[in-house]
């Protein structure tokens, strides 16, 4: 019998990685309006490096991504996502994802 496959998205539960200036936390569906706004404010800087940005980031695209990363059972590439908040005002500044986690090598990309 083969071993079960790992979850395709990994939730980090209530994990918070914070310092006085920045906090990384798990995303939630209610982040969508602020996330879309942060991405759209940075289109010129992001577009040359991130093809998915395109001509703008819609609430629909945000709902799809957040639905994926907030759902452990969604069939997509392995991704561990975090929301980036600026401290001390807790302003959503963006998101970051880690891919291809390897627990035996203790590494991610």
C-alpha positions in Angstrom: 0.0 0.0 0.0 1.4 3.4 -0.9 1.8 6.3 1.5 -0.8 9.0 1.5 0.1 12.1 -0.4 0.9 15.3 1.6 -1.7 18.1 1.5 -1.3 20.3 -1.6 -1.7 23.4 0.5 -0.4 23.6 4.0 -2.1 25.8 6.5 0.1 27.2 9.2 -2.7 27.4 11.8 -2.3 30.3 14.2 1.4 30.8 13.5 2.5 34.4 13.7 6.0 35.5 12.8 6.3 39.1 14.0 8.8 41.7 14.9 8.2 45.4 15.6 7.9 46.3 11.9 6.4 43.3 10.1 4.1 40.4 10.8 3.6 37.2 8.7 0.4 35.4 9.4 -1.8 32.8 7.6 -4.2 34.3 5.0 -8.0 34.3 5.5 -10.9 35.0 3.1 -11.6 38.4 4.6 -8.1 39.6 3.5 -9.4 39.8 -0.1 -10.2 43.6 -0.5 -7.0 44.7 1.2 -4.9 42.2 -0.7 -6.3 43.3 -4.1 -5.6 46.9 -3.1 -2.0 46.2 -2.1 -1.3 44.3 -5.3 -2.9 46.9 -7.5 -0.9 49.7 -5.8 2.3 47.9 -6.8 1.5 46.8 -10.4 4.4 48.7 -12.0 6.9 47.2 -9.6 5.5 43.6 -9.7 4.5 43.1 -13.3 8.0 42.7 -14.8 8.6 39.7 -12.4 5.1 38.2 -11.8 3.2 37.4 -15.0 0.0 36.6 -13.0 -0.3 40.3 -12.1 -1.2 41.2 -15.7 -3.1 44.4 -16.1 -4.5 44.3 -12.6 -5.7 42.0 -9.8 -9.4 41.6 -9.4 -11.5 40.7 -6.4 -12.4 37.5 -8.3 -8.7 36.5 -8.7 -8.2 37.2 -5.0 -11.1 35.1 -3.9 -9.8 32.2 -6.0 -6.3 32.4 -4.6 -7.5 32.8 -1.0 -10.0 30.0 -1.5 -7.2 27.8 -2.6 -4.7 28.6 0.2 -7.4 28.5 2.8 -8.5 25.0 1.7 -6.2 22.1 2.6 -8.1 19.8 0.1 -7.8 22.0 -3.0 -5.9 20.3 -5.9 -3.0 22.7 -6.7 0.8 22.8 -6.3 2.1 22.7 -2.8 2.1 26.2 -1.3 2.5 27.7 2.1 1.1 31.2 2.1 1.5 34.1 4.5 0.0 37.6 4.6 2.5 40.4 5.2 1.3 43.1 7.6 3.2 46.3 8.4 3.4 47.0 12.1 2.4 48.7 14.3 -0.7 49.7 12.4 -1.4 46.1 11.0 -1.7 47.3 7.4 -1.8 44.5 4.9 1.2 45.1 2.6 1.0 41.9 0.5 1.5 38.2 0.6 4.3 35.7 0.2 4.3 31.9 -0.5 6.8 29.1 0.0 6.8 26.2 -2.4 8.3 22.7 -2.6 8.7 22.0 1.1 10.9 19.0 1.9 10.7 18.0 5.5 13.6 15.5 5.1 15.9 18.2 3.8 14.3 20.8 6.0 14.0 23.2 3.1 11.5 25.2 1.0 11.8 27.4 -2.1 
